[in-house]
């Protein structure tokens, strides 16, 4: 009997892609011969390629295509993508995102399509997707995003639901990530702490004054501060904060996601707001302090390792002293 071929569909965003990773180890635990492909937004394909057990990360360019709807070349590219996706026959296609765009993409693949049967608290879901699915899996409303996808995939494969005692393995290949980082030729003094200040939402940010005081405290204890960035505005913020730390601060060039994984894996700790890079740190089970301005840590915060500390809630943003105490628990302050 040939190995089962499975297509996972989770195209975005960065944090959600990270939270989707444990399903690969779950599948391989019960179906060690399964061939698993993953359909993902092109900007995140390099990250998915680090996940042990993924045969192919299949890039899709939805974000880019939407910006070029009148381009003939654009539609040629879309046609080529559809033909390439349909060329493979899958035993199972699982849409882990539950949006119209992802259900449509998943329906282009050949194979029975399974997806979410309902919206869970705080998660994106669009009810018309039910018309795309051959089978719909209901999930309890108050479910962590990692568990939501694990439960969906287990049900799709007719496996027992995951248990709280089951290991959660994100499967990131840190060796390949370290190699990608080495190619960036950074001089990283040890120990260093990664500050992730950037987020797409202003109401998730932590005050500059708190970042500066925290960084200065770490520098006095002999640590360096690394401030990665993704866009021009984020780089400007990194450079502004770096000036407060003098020679102990490093603003790297723009790094690939694989190199960022290597950077975070080598850090003494990562401190950051609720955003994708912090979820990578939590996935690596490295010392991580996640800063929340909303009561959403129950839904997206790391719970699988004592190295992950979630701070803050709605109306109670994390204080500087709370963050210092968490880092003291890691031996850094």
ABEGO torsion letter per residue (X at the ends): XBBBBBBBBBAOBAAAAAAAAAAAAAAAAABAABBBBBBBBAAAAAAAAABBGBABBBBBAAAAAAAAAABAAAAAAAAAAAAAAAABBBABBBBAAGBAAAAAAAAABBEBBBBBABBBBGBBBBAAAAAABABBBBBBABBBAAAAAAAAAAAAAGBBBBBAABBBBAGBBAAAAAAAAAAAGBBBBOBBBBBBABBABAAABBBAAAAAAAAAAAAAAGBBBBBBBABAAAAAAAAAAAAAAEAABBBBBBBBAAAAAAAAAABABBBBBBBAAAAAAAAAGBBBBBBBABBAAAAABBAABAABBBBEBBGBBBBAAAAAAAAAAAGAX
